[in-house]
Amino acid sequence: MKKINYKVLIMIILSLIAIIFVYNDYFLYNMPILKVKKIENVVNESSLYKEEYLDQTIKGTIMNGKYKGKELTITNLSSSSEVFDIRIEKGTEVFVNLNSNGDFVSIQNIKRDKYLMILLVVFIDSMLLVAGKKGVKTLLSLFINIVLTSLAIMFFKRYFRNINMLILYIIVSILFIVLSLFITNGKSKKTLSAIVSSILSLFISFGLSFTLIKLFGKDLFIWSMEYIEAVHDYQNFFYTSILLCGLGAIMDIAITISSSLYELIEKNPNIEKKALISSGKEISKDIVGTMSNVMLFTVFTPVLPSILLAIKDHILLMNAIDIYGQLELVTVLCACISIVLTIPVSLYTSVYILKGKEERK
């Protein structure tokens, strides 16, 4: 008879508790939540836009607040594209505005926290099952980085008139690097090597990108950034996005090279520096291509819908990219510069720390 894996059992129980809790967390919200019990749709078609419209008559129950348990019948206009509206189905939970008498005013949005919780549970469980203790460290590192990010945002929100955003996030970036690599890899030479490599690479690559933009980027559409009126130092807002964009890739490359060289030295303590550098270069060739693609898909993909819509409206491709994707394209290129520069910096820094000190003893 196989032994019961209590760790997996506890993980499953905690996951189920988290999901069940979110499915019943109505009391956490101040805005009334309507759970749809019954829905009737009347279909109307638009010949002009070739779009289907639904006149929805919805019956549901208020799940929280002062009017908890009250039955409501409301109406909703929905289109097949759902660009400017929400299509509601049976079982959907929506936030609604009610007047002082508890009568329906409008629909605000759909309650989606349960879907997010399911994704979060799947992510955490997968991480723990695949990576084990390393996964726990990774999740802890991720949590600390989220806390740091939140604190930085709160700090900037409170003192944004008296603080330079770029300097703030340079400090935060260094904390990201040190804490993330130390938590996930522990106290060791390869961790020290990865931390030093990441910090050096970050400053060298960002310094180069910053200089190039200052010299040749005067015509960038920085003013086209969304919500720019809320940020008084808009240029530093853009520079900060470049700084943070390649941070994950820089750390990943640094720890990959450092760990690989560390293992080579562990297997053969007498290995020469020349052989280490040669091995590091071979490893780097496999990294640079994949990481560059990651940066492209991560940064540039969100603007593709706008570019496609612009092309559909007969705007030339290059003009569409110039209007909607110029900043993202610059960010991708700066991130790729960071990736390329990180490889030699990480390689020679790792060799110096891991092998150089041994030879000087």
C-alpha positions as CSV (number, residue, x, y, z in Angstrom):
1,M,0.0,0.0,0.0
2,K,1.4,3.4,-1.0
3,K,2.1,6.0,1.7
4,I,-0.1,9.0,1.7
5,N,1.7,12.2,0.6
6,Y,0.5,14.5,3.4
7,K,2.2,17.5,1.8
8,V,0.2,17.1,-1.4
9,L,-3.0,16.4,0.6
10,I,-2.5,19.6,2.7
11,M,-1.9,21.6,-0.5
12,I,-5.1,20.3,-2.1
13,I,-7.1,21.0,1.0
14,L,-5.7,24.6,1.3
15,S,-6.4,25.2,-2.4
16,L,-10.0,24.0,-2.1
17,I,-10.5,26.2,1.0
18,A,-9.1,29.3,-0.9
19,I,-11.4,28.7,-3.9
20,I,-14.5,28.1,-1.8
21,F,-13.7,31.2,0.3
22,V,-13.5,33.4,-2.8
23,Y,-16.7,32.0,-4.2
24,N,-18.4,33.2,-1.0
25,D,-16.5,36.4,-0.1
26,Y,-19.4,38.8,-0.8
27,F,-19.0,40.4,2.6
28,L,-15.6,41.8,1.7
29,Y,-17.1,44.2,-0.8
30,N,-18.8,47.5,-0.1
31,M,-20.5,47.7,-3.6
32,P,-23.7,45.6,-3.9
33,I,-23.2,42.3,-5.9
34,L,-26.0,40.8,-7.9
35,K,-26.0,37.1,-8.7
36,V,-27.9,36.3,-11.9
37,K,-30.5,33.6,-11.4
38,K,-32.4,33.9,-14.7
39,I,-31.9,35.8,-18.0
40,E,-33.9,36.4,-21.1
41,N,-32.3,37.6,-24.4
42,V,-33.9,39.4,-27.3
43,V,-31.7,39.4,-30.3
44,N,-31.4,42.5,-32.6
45,E,-29.0,42.8,-35.6
46,S,-27.3,45.8,-36.9
47,S,-26.9,45.8,-40.7
48,L,-24.5,48.8,-40.5
49,Y,-21.8,47.2,-38.4
50,K,-22.9,43.5,-38.9
51,E,-23.1,43.1,-35.2
52,E,-25.5,41.3,-32.9
53,Y,-27.2,43.1,-30.1
54,L,-28.9,41.6,-27.1
55,D,-31.6,43.2,-24.9
56,Q,-31.2,41.3,-21.7
57,T,-33.8,41.0,-19.0
58,I,-32.0,39.8,-15.9
59,K,-33.4,38.5,-12.6
60,G,-31.0,38.1,-9.7
61,T,-30.4,38.4,-5.9
62,I,-28.3,40.9,-4.0
63,M,-25.6,38.9,-2.1
64,N,-24.2,41.5,0.3
65,G,-24.7,44.8,2.0
66,K,-27.8,46.6,3.3
67,Y,-30.1,45.0,0.6
68,K,-28.8,41.5,0.9
69,G,-31.4,38.9,-0.2
70,K,-33.4,41.4,-2.3
71,E,-34.6,40.2,-5.7
72,L,-34.1,42.5,-8.6
73,T,-35.1,42.6,-12.2
74,I,-32.8,44.7,-14.4
75,T,-32.1,45.3,-18.1
76,N,-28.8,45.3,-19.9
77,L,-27.9,46.0,-23.5
78,S,-25.0,43.9,-24.8
79,S,-23.3,43.5,-28.2
80,S,-21.4,40.5,-29.7
81,S,-18.1,42.5,-29.7
82,E,-18.5,43.5,-26.0
83,V,-16.3,46.6,-26.7
84,F,-18.4,49.1,-24.8
85,D,-20.6,46.8,-22.8
86,I,-20.8,43.5,-20.8
87,R,-22.5,40.3,-21.9
88,I,-24.1,38.7,-18.8
89,E,-25.0,35.0,-18.5
90,K,-26.8,32.9,-15.9
91,G,-24.6,32.5,-12.8
92,T,-22.6,35.7,-13.5
93,E,-22.0,38.0,-10.5
94,V,-22.0,41.7,-11.2
95,F,-21.3,44.8,-9.2
96,V,-24.3,47.2,-9.4
97,N,-25.2,50.7,-8.4
98,L,-28.3,51.1,-6.3
99,N,-30.0,54.3,-5.2
100,S,-31.0,55.1,-1.6
101,N,-34.2,53.0,-2.0
102,G,-32.3,49.9,-3.2
103,D,-33.5,50.3,-6.8
104,F,-31.2,49.5,-9.7
105,V,-29.2,52.3,-11.3
106,S,-26.5,50.7,-13.4
107,I,-24.1,47.8,-13.8
108,Q,-20.5,48.5,-13.0
109,N,-18.5,45.4,-13.8
110,I,-18.3,41.6,-13.4
111,K,-17.0,40.0,-10.2
112,R,-13.9,38.1,-11.4
113,D,-11.9,37.4,-8.2
114,K,-12.9,33.7,-8.3
115,Y,-11.3,33.3,-11.7
116,L,-8.1,35.0,-10.5
117,M,-8.0,32.8,-7.4
118,I,-8.3,29.6,-9.6
119,L,-5.4,30.8,-11.7
120,L,-3.4,31.7,-8.6
121,V,-4.0,28.3,-7.0
122,V,-3.0,26.5,-10.2
123,F,0.2,28.6,-10.5
124,I,1.2,28.0,-6.8
125,D,0.4,24.3,-6.8
126,S,2.2,23.8,-10.1
127,M,5.2,25.6,-8.7
128,L,5.3,23.6,-5.5
129,L,4.8,20.3,-7.3
130,V,7.4,20.9,-10.0
131,A,10.1,22.8,-8.0
132,G,9.5,21.6,-4.4
133,K,11.6,23.6,-1.9
134,K,12.9,25.7,-4.7
135,G,9.4,26.6,-5.6
136,V,8.7,27.7,-2.0
137,K,11.7,30.0,-2.2
138,T,10.6,31.4,-5.6
139,L,7.1,32.1,-4.3
140,L,8.6,33.8,-1.3
141,S,10.8,35.9,-3.5
142,L,7.8,36.8,-5.7
143,F,5.8,37.8,-2.7
144,I,8.6,40.0,-1.3
145,N,9.0,41.7,-4.7
146,I,5.2,42.4,-4.9
147,V,5.4,43.9,-1.4
148,L,8.4,46.0,-2.4
149,T,6.6,47.2,-5.5
150,S,3.5,48.1,-3.6
151,L,5.5,50.0,-1.0
152,A,7.3,51.9,-3.8
153,I,4.0,52.8,-5.4
154,M,2.5,54.0,-2.1
155,F,5.6,56.0,-1.3
156,F,5.7,57.6,-4.8
157,K,1.9,58.3,-4.6
158,R,2.4,60.2,-1.3
159,Y,5.6,62.1,-2.1
160,F,5.6,62.2,-6.0
161,R,6.1,66.0,-6.0
162,N,9.2,65.7,-3.9
163,I,10.8,62.5,-5.2
164,N,12.5,61.4,-8.4
165,M,10.8,58.3,-9.7
166,L,13.9,57.0,-11.5
167,I,16.1,57.2,-8.4
168,L,13.3,55.5,-6.4
169,Y,13.1,52.6,-8.8
170,I,16.9,52.3,-9.1
171,I,17.0,51.6,-5.4
172,V,14.0,49.2,-5.7
173,S,15.7,47.4,-8.6
174,I,18.8,46.8,-6.5
175,L,16.6,45.4,-3.7
176,F,14.8,43.2,-6.2
177,I,18.1,41.7,-7.4
178,V,19.7,41.2,-4.0
179,L,16.6,39.7,-2.3
180,S,15.4,37.6,-5.2
181,L,18.7,35.9,-5.9
182,F,19.6,35.5,-2.2
183,I,16.3,34.0,-1.3
184,T,16.1,31.6,-4.3
185,N,19.7,30.5,-4.3
186,G,21.0,31.0,-0.8
187,K,24.3,32.3,0.4
188,S,27.0,31.1,-1.9
189,K,29.6,32.3,-4.4
190,K,27.3,31.7,-7.3
191,T,24.7,34.0,-5.7
192,L,27.3,36.7,-5.0
193,S,28.4,36.3,-8.6
194,A,24.9,36.6,-9.9
195,I,24.1,39.6,-7.8
196,V,27.2,41.5,-8.8
197,S,26.7,40.6,-12.4
198,S,23.1,41.7,-12.4
199,I,23.8,45.0,-10.8
200,L,26.7,45.8,-13.1
201,S,24.7,44.7,-16.1
202,L,21.7,46.7,-15.1
203,F,23.7,50.0,-14.7
204,I,25.8,49.5,-17.8
205,S,22.9,48.6,-20.1
206,F,20.6,51.2,-18.7
207,G,23.3,53.8,-18.8
208,L,23.9,53.1,-22.5
209,S,20.1,53.1,-23.3
210,F,19.6,56.3,-21.3
211,T,22.5,58.0,-23.2
212,L,21.2,56.8,-26.6
213,I,17.7,58.1,-25.9
214,K,19.0,61.4,-24.6
215,L,21.1,61.9,-27.8
216,F,18.7,60.5,-30.4
217,G,15.3,60.2,-28.9
218,K,14.0,63.7,-28.9
219,D,11.2,62.9,-31.2
220,L,9.7,60.0,-29.2
221,F,6.0,60.2,-28.6
222,I,6.4,60.2,-24.8
223,W,3.3,62.4,-24.6
224,S,1.2,59.6,-26.1
225,M,1.5,57.5,-22.9
226,E,-1.8,56.8,-21.3
227,Y,-2.7,58.7,-18.1
228,I,0.4,60.9,-18.7
229,E,-1.4,63.9,-17.2
230,A,-1.1,62.1,-13.8
231,V,2.7,62.0,-13.9
232,H,4.6,65.2,-13.7
233,D,8.0,63.7,-14.5
234,Y,6.9,61.8,-17.6
235,Q,10.4,61.3,-19.0
236,N,11.5,59.5,-15.8
237,F,8.3,57.5,-16.1
238,F,9.5,56.2,-19.5
239,Y,13.1,55.6,-18.3
240,T,11.8,53.7,-15.3
241,S,9.8,51.4,-17.6
242,I,13.0,50.7,-19.5
243,L,14.9,50.1,-16.3
244,L,12.4,47.5,-15.0
245,C,11.6,45.9,-18.3
246,G,14.9,43.9,-18.7
247,L,15.4,43.3,-15.0
248,G,14.0,39.8,-14.9
249,A,16.0,38.8,-18.0
250,I,19.2,40.2,-16.6
251,M,18.8,38.3,-13.3
252,D,17.9,35.1,-15.2
253,I,21.0,35.3,-17.5
254,A,23.3,36.2,-14.6
255,I,22.2,33.3,-12.4
256,T,22.2,30.9,-15.4
257,I,25.8,31.7,-16.3
258,S,26.9,31.8,-12.7
259,S,25.3,28.5,-11.8
260,S,26.7,26.8,-14.9
261,L,30.2,28.0,-14.3
262,Y,29.9,27.1,-10.6
263,E,28.9,23.5,-11.5
264,L,31.8,23.2,-14.0
265,I,34.2,24.3,-11.2
266,E,32.7,21.9,-8.7
267,K,33.1,19.0,-11.2
268,N,36.6,20.0,-12.1
269,P,38.3,22.4,-9.7
270,N,41.4,22.5,-11.9
271,I,39.6,23.8,-14.9
272,E,41.3,26.8,-16.6
273,K,39.8,30.2,-17.0
274,K,40.0,29.9,-20.7
275,A,37.9,26.8,-20.7
276,L,35.4,28.4,-18.4
277,I,35.0,31.4,-20.6
278,S,34.6,29.2,-23.7
279,S,31.9,27.1,-22.0
280,G,30.2,30.3,-20.8
281,K,30.1,31.6,-24.4
282,E,28.5,28.4,-25.6
283,I,25.8,28.7,-22.9
284,S,25.2,32.3,-23.8
285,K,24.5,31.5,-27.4
286,D,21.5,29.5,-26.3
287,I,20.2,32.3,-24.0
288,V,20.4,35.4,-26.0
289,G,17.9,34.3,-28.7
290,T,15.2,33.0,-26.4
291,M,15.5,36.0,-24.0
292,S,15.2,38.5,-26.9
293,N,12.0,36.8,-28.0
294,V,10.7,36.8,-24.5
295,M,11.2,40.6,-24.4
296,L,9.6,41.1,-27.8
297,F,6.5,39.1,-26.9
298,T,6.2,40.5,-23.4
299,V,6.5,44.2,-24.2
300,F,5.4,44.6,-27.8
301,T,2.4,42.2,-27.9
302,P,0.0,44.4,-25.9
303,V,0.0,47.1,-28.6
304,L,-0.6,44.6,-31.5
305,P,-4.4,45.0,-31.3
306,S,-4.1,48.7,-31.7
307,I,-1.7,48.3,-34.7
308,L,-4.0,45.7,-36.3
309,L,-7.0,48.0,-35.9
310,A,-5.0,50.9,-37.4
311,I,-4.1,48.7,-40.4
312,K,-7.7,47.7,-40.8
313,D,-8.5,51.5,-41.1
314,H,-6.0,51.7,-44.0
315,I,-3.1,53.1,-42.0
316,L,0.3,52.0,-43.3
317,L,2.1,49.4,-41.0
318,M,5.1,51.6,-40.3
319,N,2.9,54.6,-39.5
320,A,0.8,52.4,-37.2
321,I,3.9,51.2,-35.4
322,D,5.2,54.8,-35.2
323,I,1.9,56.0,-33.6
324,Y,0.9,53.1,-31.3
325,G,4.1,51.1,-30.7
326,Q,7.0,53.5,-30.8
327,L,7.7,53.6,-27.1
328,E,7.2,49.8,-26.8
329,L,9.7,49.2,-29.7
330,V,12.3,51.4,-28.1
331,T,11.7,49.6,-24.8
332,V,12.2,46.2,-26.5
333,L,15.4,47.3,-28.2
334,C,16.8,48.7,-24.9
335,A,15.9,45.4,-23.2
336,C,17.7,43.4,-25.9
337,I,20.7,45.7,-25.4
338,S,20.6,44.7,-21.7
339,I,20.4,41.0,-22.6
340,V,23.4,41.2,-24.9
341,L,25.5,43.3,-22.5
342,T,24.6,41.1,-19.5
343,I,26.2,38.0,-21.1
344,P,29.9,39.2,-21.2
345,V,29.5,41.1,-17.9
346,S,28.1,38.0,-16.2
347,L,30.6,35.7,-17.8
348,Y,33.7,37.6,-16.8
349,T,32.4,38.6,-13.4
350,S,31.5,35.0,-12.6
351,V,34.9,33.8,-13.7
352,Y,36.6,36.4,-11.6
353,I,34.6,35.7,-8.4
354,L,34.3,31.9,-8.8
355,K,37.7,31.1,-10.2
356,G,39.9,34.2,-9.8
357,K,39.8,34.2,-6.0
358,E,40.8,30.6,-5.9
359,E,43.9,31.2,-8.0
360,R,45.0,34.1,-5.9
361,K,45.0,32.0,-2.7
